């Protein structure tokens, strides 16, 4: 393998897009893509959305707070008739896995901050195109909030997609001091980390945006975009630890190229023994579907009584 080919494979394993690899190595994109396509044929390694496999969308939204009349600072129950202005989506950032492009939109200069209609059309298109949506606490917050705004504005349900939530992976697999994006990216990520607020601390950033302060909007954009970039890096680190994630190989029509998988012992269920494999690139573990136990052995096995 020539020197550029070795470097190209190493960079691809790090998740660098094939377009960026070609630029960095000063070779044509077609030459780079043709070679890497042969190396990674049949895998779910993605590059500029050219590879066959699931369309994975990373997403993060920021919402406008509810404005309401209250009498105290602590332990308030706010009635519907106390709400003066309801929440909406203030901004969002999204990124396709394998693409260098970052998608960002906000309500800066919008005449009415309760009208997020200009964002919803593009958000619907993104969700409708995605096979898998990844976020931090996105199952409980981002996706449900987007759905609420979509249905309130008369949109149909986007095409079905599966969800991966890095917060849920952290809770299920690890015992971190904190499962917040700021803590995990600070401890685990090397390229992108969730940003702390700059000039506009905490709620000041949101109130500054609602006052149409250009500096507040600039900080919101930086904050929102960095959330998605650090989210993607965190996902790449955590995903191989969760065996409940979707099997991306089913999104590839061709027969799986086993050259990127190495045998890694056996997996045992209550009634079977299977070859276990580990992906050389991602570290993801899978098992064969073929039960290695002979029929006589399977027939003699007793099952647990569960109820």
WOKAVEN-V59636 format. One record per helix or strand of 2 or more residues. SS is the DSSP state (h for helix, s for strand). FROM is the first residue (numbers start at 0). TO is the last residue. If there is no record, write none. Layout:
[[SS:FROM:TO] [SS:FROM:TO]]
//
This chain:
[[h:2:12] [h:17:24] [h:28:38] [s:55:62] [s:66:67] [h:79:81] [s:82:84] [s:88:95] [s:102:105] [h:116:128] [s:131:134] [h:137:151] [s:161:164] [h:165:172] [h:180:187] [h:202:209] [h:213:240] [h:247:250] [h:257:259] [s:260:267] [s:272:278] [s:284:286] [h:294:299]]
//
